[in-house]
């Protein structure tokens, strides 16, 4: 039990606890993942790591698919993401229609079907609307791939933003201004990449993957003092400093420090 603002006592809640890190870069998502697995709500000042944000994940997945559509994970992420909005059931239908093929081939196969002209072996693809949806996505990718070689990486990213409306979609989410700024930062980084003498979307994506592999970010760190200030502002009762670097280590650390107590 802890004191409440009325002079009495109350039970400890999740919102009374904060975990401080030296930096959120490459680490905050691990804590969020470990806590989420245990059904503990998570909120982070400054949000996720730059590359883990919804908007940057969506942008990079789409750019990766445009560069090379034969990538199952980015392709599924783009389809499921905020721009195209395929449902899990629709993705399952696409996969069911071509279990022996990669996901891009399954998508092409789904796009070439209609509910009126369907081979009996392919009745797992039931929806003509889904076929049209797949075809529209493939048309977009073909258009982007045609234009991509003629544009610098930063201009092409802005072209994709304008065509997909991704900045507006990101702006409608919680923390919209910051999310739009993240997308601007990604495009600005592509401009600096081009100015350094390197060219093209493939080169920029390779550069970004290198940053991700090193745990580097394009955004600013949230300092320990920022976290303490945030904790004070949020009236946090328990401040916990940590430095684990794996999800398993985080979960073990949380258990050892009794942050996973049962709410009574």
Secondary structure, DSSP 8 states (H G I E B T S, - for coil): -EE-TTSSEE---GGGEEEEES--TTTHHHHHHHHHHTT-----TT-S-GGGSHHHHHHHHHHHHHH-S--HHHHHHHHHSTTT---HHHHHHHHHTTTTS-HHHHHHHHHT--SSS--GGGTT---HHHHHHHHHHHHHHHHHHHHHTTS-HHHHHHHHHHHHTHHHHHHTSTTHHHHHHHHHHHHHHHHHHHHTT--SHHHHHHHHHHHHHHT--SS----HHHHHHHHHHTT-SEEEEE---SHHHHHHHHHHTTTT----
